[in-house]
Structures are given as C-alpha cells and as structure tokens.
Amino acid sequence: MLVLRPVQLSDLPHLQRLARESLVGVTSLPDDGERLRDKILDSCTSFEHQVQNPGPESYCFVLEDQATRNVVGCSEILATAGLGEPFYSLRNRHFNSASRELNIEHEVPALSVCQDLSSHTLLRGFHIDTALQRTACAELLSRARLLFIAAHPRRFAEAVITEIVGYSTENGDSPFWDAVGKHFFDLPYAEAERLCGLESRGFLAELMPQYPIYVPMLPQAAQDCIGRIHPEGQEAFDILTREGFETNNYIDLFDGGPTLFARTAGIRSIVHSHIAVARPGSAIDARGRYLVSNDSLENYRAIVAELDYIPGQPVTLDERMCAALKVREGSLIRLIAL
C-alpha cells in the first residue's frame, strides 16, 4: 500500500534520488543535499506551527511504499507565494495599437515581468516514479494536497496556482529561453533552472527586461512555446484541470510554461470531499475507489482505497487502511471519489 505523509529528515536520501530524476524546470526540487535538507526542516517546522493565517509555511509530502519503505514520489504546497522572496511571472497581455489617419487598429501581444501572483498559495515539487505515472498513485500524490488544504483552510490563501513545466528538447534546450532569457544571461536553460533551484529565482528575474517583450518579434519557435507543456508535465496539468484549475494570462519566466489558477472555494477535491466516521472492520463490499485522508496536521496521511461509502453512515476500513491512515473507531476521515 502506498501512503502519502509529511516528509521526514530520514527521507533525505530518497528525496535526493527523486531530485536527480526530476524534469529540468522543477526548480523546487534541487539536486543538492544541503538545500533538500533545509527544505525538509522547513516543512517539519511548518507542520509543527499552529497558524491562523497563510504565511511562509511550506508543506512537503512524500509517497511511501509501506512494504519496502521506499519513497516513490513527492509534492509540496507553499502557503503564500512571494512572501519570503518575490514571485515573478510573465504577464501575457495585448496592447492596443491604432492610427486614426490610416484607420488601422490592432492588438499586439506582449510579455511583461510582474509579481501579480504573489500572495496566492502555490502547488509545486510534483514528481513521481515513472512506473506509477498515469495511475491512481499520481492522483493521490497531487490531489491529497488539496484534501490537506480542505482540512486546514486557514493556512492557505483564497486562490491556488501552479506552474507547469514548459517545453524543452530532449537535449535540455528551451527555444523560449534561447530567444528571451539567454540574451540577458550567458547561461543555457538547464543551468539557469539549476541556479534557481539552488539560489533564488529573484536574482535572475531582476536581470530580465523590465519593458514589454512584443511576442511577434520573437522567433516562431519561441512563440510556439508560450503556454506549451513539456510532455512529462502533461499528467500534472491534466489532474489539476480536472480539479477546476484553468490557464490564465501568466507564463513561466524561463520556459514559457503555463500557470494554472483556481479559487480555493471552487476546487473539486475541496468542495466535494466528504467527512465521514471511520469504523474498523474486515468485510468491505467495495463499490467505489476513493482518495481517503485523515484531517490531522503533522500526522496527516492519505491513501487510495476501495470502499463502500454511503453518505451519512460510517465508512468501514480494514486493518491495513486504519493503520495507514492512523485512525481508529470514531475517527473522522475525508474522502472523494477517484
């Protein structure tokens, strides 16, 4: 059985492996032991804090195989983007151009560096082993974060965003970066993303052009990258769009990947998840597959389970499910159908 739980310091070697295997552009999962250790400690502190409003907290989760104790995936929530350091994006808006004498009027798309998305809650750091992609385990790894937000709403903002990794070639080159960012930094795309993971996005973003970049002046290959998803980022995109997330006018600063946005109160797993009472048992006449979590904080757990759920009635969980969720008779659980 696979269980999603908060990260622990003992997970560091596993997190290092996941970081090495993660896609270029996932800067929130740097391949650096010291940075990952700091990330784990920050997460542990965030789970321990009793907070009433969203702040700088980061909540990192891992997906653990209980049989082998191997960590096969990770994901994260940053309670407030742009609080510890500026959160930069590129705003993709149209500028109106007009000539009364020629009776010509048209719109020109342009990209501008901005911090408009600061103060939103940010989903990041999603990575799962290849063998588990496109399975219910990927749904668990991504959506259990949303059940956590549902259980602890005061810790998070009224809107949630996530950046989907943009297109790059098999060689790790980004046509968008080559046309825009590379003119301001003598760095290849992969190295720029690596530095963002190790240091900060801010110091690179501050060197980006502060004036609009007119899209029609970019090479066609770069224009084609605006809002384009890397094939390995498609699953993360698909899961969250089914949750009600939508693309908007913002793209990633470096690779042009899309940003997804949703009002917290409109996210499917938050709005439509159900609270039920756990009842230990052995005979389960399973009639559906569910994501199931407890509503704990530092002992948060979530699993995928075959259950017989009837609204308003206790939900029978077998011994393994109860142990995985750390619940007992009468404990409250949260669940939503897959």
N, C-alpha and C positions, 0 to 999 in steps of 0.2 A: 504493500500500500504506500502511495506517495502522499506526503503531508506537507502543507505549506506552514511555515513557522517563522518567527523573527530570527534574524541572523545572530550567531554567537561567535565569540573570538576563536573558538575551535574550528570554525568553518573557513578560516583564512586560506589554508591550502586548497580547498575546493573552490573558493572564490577566485583564487589566482588562476586555476585551470580554466574556469569559465571566462575570465578576462582575456586569457590568451586565445581562446576560441571565438570570442565575440566579434561581431562585424565592425569593420572600420567605421567610425562615426558614432559608436556608442561610447561617448566620452565619459559617461557617468560610471563606467566600469573600467578604470585604468589598469593596465598590466604593470602594476607597481606595488610591491608588498607593503611598503610604508603607507601609501595612500589608501590601499584597501583596508589596512589595519585601522587607520583613522576613520574610514567610513563605517566600519563595524562598531567602533567605540562610540561614534556619534549616534548611530542607530540605537545602540543599547541604552545610551543616556536619554534619547528621545522617548523610548518606551517606558522608562522609569519616571519621567517627568509627569506631574499632574498639571495639565494646562487647560485653560478655559477658552483660549483663542488661538487661531493658527499663528505660528511663529516660525523659527528657523529649523524646526524639527525635521529629521529625515527618518523614514521607516523602511528598513531594508528587510526583505523576506527571502527565504531560500526554500526550494522544493527538495525534500529529502525522501529518499527511498528507505523506508523503515527496515527492510530486510537486510540491506547492505550498508546502511548508514552513509551512502554516497549522496552528495548534493548534485542534482541534475538540472537545476535552474535557479534563477534569481530574478527579482524585480524590486522596485523601490517606489516610494512616494516621498516627494519633498513638499512639506506642508505649505510653504509660501515661496514661490519663485521670486528671485530678485531681492530677497531680504538681506542675505549675507553679502551678496555681490550683485551687480547689475545683471539682469537677464535680457540679453539682446536678441532681437529678431530682425528680419527684413520685412517691412510692410510693403505689400504689392497693391498699389493703388493706381488709378487712372488720373492723369492730369488733362484738363481740357485745353486745347489749343484752338484759336479762332482768328480769322481775318475777315473783318467787315468788308473791306474793299474787294477781296476776292470771293466773298461769300462762302468761305470754307470754314468748317468746324469739325474737329475730330478729337478723339481721346487717345492719349499716349500712355501705355502702362509704364510705371517707374517703380523702382525698388528704393526704399529708404531705411536706414538703420534706425531702430526705435527700441524703446523699453515698455511698450504698451501692455505686454503680457505679465509684467511684474505684478505681484500680489495674488496671482492665481495659484492653485495647487497644481503641482507638476508630477505626472507619472513618468518614470524613466527607468533605465537599467534593466529592461526586459531581455532575458536571454535563457534559452532552453536547449538541452542537448538535441542534436539532430534527430535521433531516433524517436523523440517524443513530439516533434513538430506535427501540427495538424491533428492532434489528439485532444482528448478531454483534459489531459495534463496541462497543455498550453492554456486552455480556458481557465483552469484552476489558477495557474501562475499569474495570469493577467487580472482576471475578474475577482479573485479573492481580495485583492487590494480594495476593490470597490465595496465589498462587503465589510471590510475593515472601516472604511470611511462611513458607511451606513451605521456602524456600531458606535462610532466616536465622532459625530458630526462637528462638534465644537472645535476639534483640532484642525479642521480643514476649511478652505475658502468656499465661496458660493459658486465658483466656476473651476473647472479642471481642464488642463491642457496636457498635451503630449506631443513631442516632436518625433516624427517618423523618419528613419534614416533615408537620405536621398540617394539618387543613383550614382554609382561609381562602377568603373570597369573591373574586370577580373584582375587587372594589374594594380588596382587600387587608385586609379586616376579618376578625378571628378571633372567633367567638362565645365561644370558651373564654377568650381573653384579656379580652374585654369583661366577662365575668362574674367573673373572678378577678383577673388582674394589674392591670387598669385601675383597680381600686379602690385600689391602693397606689402607682400612678404615674399622673400626669396625662399619659399618652402613648398614642397609638394603637399598635396592634400592629406595624405596619411600622416605626415609629420605634424602638420598643423592641428589635426584632430588629436594626435597623441599629446601634444603640448597642452591642449585644452583640458585633457583628462588629468594631466599631472599638475598643471598650474591653475589656470583660470581662463575662462572664455573672455573675461573682461579685457585683459591686456592686449589680446589680438583684436577684439572688437573695436577698441578705442583707436586702432590704426586704420580701420576701414573707412571708406569715403563718407563724409558727413553730408554730402549733397546727393540728390536723387540720381540713380543709375537708370537711364532710359533703356527699357528692355529691347526695343527694336535695334539698338546699336550693338547688342551682344551677338556673338556668333550663333547660328541656328542651333548648334549642338548644346550650347548653354541655355538658350531659350527653352529647348525641349526638356531640360532638367527641372524647370520651375514647377514644383509640386509633384515631381515624379518620384516614385517609391523604388528603393532598391528591392529586387526580388526577395531577398531574405527578410525584408521588413514588411512584406505583404500580410503575413499572418497577424502581426501585432495590429496593423491597420484594420484588417477585417474584423477582428474580435471587438475592437472598440467602436467601429462604426455600427456594428450590431447592437452596441450598448447605447447608441444615440449620439455618439460623437460625430462632428461634422468638420470638414475642412473650412478654413476661413481665408482671410487676406494676408496671412503671415506664413513665411517660409524660413527654413533654417539658414543661418548666416553664412555657412560654409559650403553646404552641398545643395541647397535649394529644396530640400525635402519638405513635405507639407507639415503643417501644425494642425492637430485636431483639437476641437474645443467643445465643451458641453457644460451646461448649467448643472450643478451638482444635483439639484432637485429634479432633474429630468433624466438622470442616468438609469437605465433599466434595472441593473442589479441593486441599485439603491432604492428606487421607487417600488419595485415589485417583489423584493425579497420578503419572506415571511418569517415571523418569530413563532417558534413552537417549543414545546416542552419535551425534553428527552426522556425516553423510557427504555432502559436496558431490556433486551430480550434476545431470543435466539431465532425464532421463526419470523422471517420477514417476507411477506408476499409482495415483492418489489413490483411496482407499477410505473416507475419513472426513475430517471437519473438526475441527480441534483448536485449542485455545489452546496456544501454544508460547512458552517463555521460556528465556533463559539463567539461570544461577544466580549471576550477578555481583552486585556491590553498587552502586557508583557508575556502572557501565556496564550496569545492568540494562536489558533490552529484552524486549518481548513482542509477539507478533503473532497473527493468525488465519491458519491455513494448511491447505490441502488436502494430506493426506499418506497414505502407505501405512505404517501403523505395525504392526509385528509384535513383541510383547514379546520382549525378549532379543536383538533384532537392531538394527543401526544404522539410523537414520532418514535417508533421502535428502532433502536440502534443495537447492532450486535456488539459483542465484547471488544472486538478489534476497533470498531468505529468509536466506541466510547473512550477507549484508551488513546486513540489517535487524537481525538478532539479534547481530551482531558475533561470529560463531562461525566455526570452520574445521574441517578434518578432525580428528576425535577429541574435539572439544569436547563437554561434557555439556550436554544440554538437558532441560527439564522440559515435559511435555505432558499435557493432559487433553482428552477429547472434549467438543465442544460439545453 
